[in-house]
Amino acid sequence: MSAPAKDTLGLLLERAESERDTAAQVLHAACSQAQAARAQHGELSGYRQDYQQRWTDSFTQSATMDIVGCYQSFGQRLNQAVDTQGRVAQHADQRQDRAREALRLAELRVAALRQLIARRQAEAAKLDQRREQRANDEFAARAHLRRMAHA
């Protein structure tokens, strides 16, 4: 393989490896964010259940209309928060999936470039071997002609 081609492929490989490393970092961050979003959704859902259970227990004793109104108002806001956090967690999971796919594609590109470099090196080695064999054959033919000429 010629030096410029080797340098070019080497640079392409370095760039692809850099992009792969960046994609791995993005995936790591996306995984952390998705996990945090799911955890927060779980905590909010758990809090909502506790809140509903506490107020259900309180209502069995007695409650004024003002307290019931406050309960309902806060319950609605809590439901909205749980729903919103559920969507945030869903979007975080989607970002994680996209980051995982981007990393997979970057790894495929690195593997393809490595395979191309190996193939080009094998072709160059084969070409060098043919040249060497041709030179040896020519040397042997000339030596034979010289011996025949001196005989």
C-alpha angles and dihedrals in degrees: 000000000000119000095244092050090047091049092047093050090044090054091047090051092049091050092047091049090049091050090048091051090049090049089051090053091048090050091050091052092045091051091051092048093047092049091049092048092050091047092051091048089052092049092049091048091050091048090050091053092048091048093050092047093050093049093045088055090047094050092057088066102041141294137184123236090251091056092046089051091051090048092051094045094050091042090056092049090047091051089050090050092050091048092047092048089048089057090046090053091047092051090047089053090050091050088050091052091049091048090050090051092047090052091049091052092047090051090050090052092051091048092048092050092048090050091049092050091049091049092049091048090050090049091049091049090049091050091049090049091052091049091050091048091049091050091049091049091050091048091050091048092050092047089051091049091050092051091048091049092051094045 
